């Protein structure tokens, strides 16, 4: 199993450009999440999904959109990138599994907006 | 412990020492806690978790202690090795299966 994969690994955008980050998981997990991580900060939840066709806002949703058309994929979109969105983006997935909220993380996408 | 601002708290130890990383959590209603390890350039990896009906749980070389009275969590790593050098995050469960992460502690292990 590949676990959680993310594409691309690196990307540089100019202000105002758009892009989509793709997350895929092969563990048949119901829940998927997008986080951003900034220097010296923990992980902050952008959006998440509790199942195919559902999405919900996290702590820092502004400027991002998501879609979960297939259970194994979770897409994060930036419609008009801003320098404040320069960050490392992590996708994660989880069961649910009785008694555990463990999330499995992808390797991250490093995005720079100039 | 957990940090505020841009600078991570750092714990520096010698190889072979025991390490203790601390975390204060905010929500007294949280009933699940988890520790992750993040090496440079990689995604977080699960270390160990604990439910609120326990106060201690042991894994391989790691122990998590939970003190609900003061809302404090600690991760103990026995016989710390250079490969343990990483940033360590605690997290607590929040609404709808999500986790709320702390800001992390950097562990530096010198040979």
Interface residues (C-beta under 8 A of the other chain):
Chain A: X4 X31 X33 X39 X40 X41 X42 X43 X44 X45 X48 X50 X56 X58 X90 X92 X94 X96 X99 X100 X101 X102 X103 X104 X105 X106 X107 X108
Chain B: X3 X5 X6 X7 X8 X32 X34 X36 X41 X42 X43 X44 X45 X46 X49 X51 X89 X93 X96 X97 X98 X99 X100 X101 X102 X103 X104
